[in-house]
Amino acid sequence: MLVSLAIVGLMVGLMIGRLTETVPSSLDRIELHPDQLVLWFDREPEVQADTYEGAFAVRFQAHGADASGELLVGGHPAKWRVRQAGQQQLLLSVVAARHLQGDWTGRRSMGAGG
């Protein structure tokens, strides 16, 4: 009888653990637009942004593939790079020869369902 209660308690604990488990977001794709770099995630990640002289960096609680490229910001070239920075963090860095000021905004996409 006690073994049965212990097994039921263990199973209920495992189910509650699965429900409360946080799964990191996943970077789906990256798009280049005039003066913008658009990152698409499967769900909203936690974000932390930092600005340095000549650089802009954003950390996302997410995972995804490494990528890099060049973007024109105000008519001047800037290099960008996305890479894994830890097990569940992505780091986006944008570097330019001139002082960069960046900002980030999030917007929920209306998928095919609505």
C-alpha positions in Angstrom: 0.0 0.0 0.0 2.8 2.4 0.9 4.7 1.6 -2.3 1.6 2.3 -4.4 1.2 5.7 -2.7 4.9 6.5 -3.2 4.7 5.6 -6.9 1.5 7.8 -7.3 3.2 10.7 -5.5 6.3 10.3 -7.7 4.2 10.3 -10.9 2.2 13.4 -9.8 5.5 15.2 -9.0 6.9 14.3 -12.4 3.8 15.6 -14.1 3.9 18.9 -12.2 7.6 19.3 -13.0 6.9 18.8 -16.7 4.1 21.5 -16.6 6.3 24.1 -14.9 9.5 23.3 -16.9 10.7 26.3 -18.8 11.8 25.5 -22.4 14.0 28.2 -24.0 12.8 30.0 -27.1 14.2 29.0 -30.5 15.4 31.4 -33.1 13.6 30.5 -36.3 15.0 32.9 -38.8 16.8 36.3 -39.4 15.7 38.9 -41.9 17.5 42.0 -43.1 15.4 45.2 -43.7 16.6 48.7 -44.3 18.3 49.8 -41.0 16.9 46.8 -39.2 17.7 43.3 -38.3 14.6 41.2 -37.6 14.9 38.0 -35.5 11.9 35.6 -35.5 11.5 33.3 -32.4 9.0 30.6 -31.8 7.9 32.3 -28.6 9.0 35.5 -26.7 12.4 35.1 -25.1 13.8 37.0 -22.1 15.9 39.8 -23.4 18.8 41.9 -22.0 20.3 44.7 -24.1 23.5 46.6 -23.7 25.0 49.5 -25.6 28.8 50.0 -25.8 30.7 52.7 -27.7 30.5 51.5 -31.3 28.6 48.3 -30.5 25.2 47.1 -29.5 24.6 43.7 -27.8 21.4 41.8 -27.0 21.2 38.5 -25.0 18.3 36.3 -25.5 17.2 33.3 -23.4 17.0 31.1 -26.5 18.9 28.7 -28.7 19.6 28.8 -32.4 22.2 28.5 -35.1 25.1 30.9 -35.4 24.9 33.5 -38.2 26.6 36.7 -39.3 26.4 39.3 -41.9 26.6 43.0 -42.7 23.8 45.6 -42.4 23.6 49.3 -43.5 22.7 51.5 -40.6 22.1 55.1 -41.5 23.9 54.4 -44.8 27.0 53.1 -43.0 28.1 49.4 -42.8 27.7 47.5 -39.5 28.6 43.9 -38.9 26.3 41.7 -37.0 26.7 38.2 -35.5 24.4 35.8 -33.6 26.1 33.1 -31.6 25.5 30.7 -28.7 26.7 32.3 -25.4 26.1 29.5 -22.9 23.7 26.6 -23.0 20.5 28.5 -23.3 21.6 32.0 -24.4 22.0 33.6 -27.8 24.1 36.8 -28.1 23.4 39.2 -30.9 26.2 41.8 -31.4 26.3 44.6 -33.9 29.6 46.5 -34.4 30.3 49.6 -36.5 33.2 52.0 -37.0 30.8 54.8 -35.9 28.9 55.1 -32.6 25.9 52.8 -32.6 22.7 53.4 -30.8 20.2 50.5 -31.0 17.0 49.5 -29.5 14.9 46.4 -29.6 11.2 45.9 -29.7 9.1 42.8 -29.6 5.9 42.2 -31.4 3.7 39.1 -31.5 3.3 37.7 -35.0 -0.2 36.8 -36.2 0.4 33.2 -37.5 -1.7 31.4 -40.0 -4.2 30.5 -37.3 -5.2 34.0 -36.5 
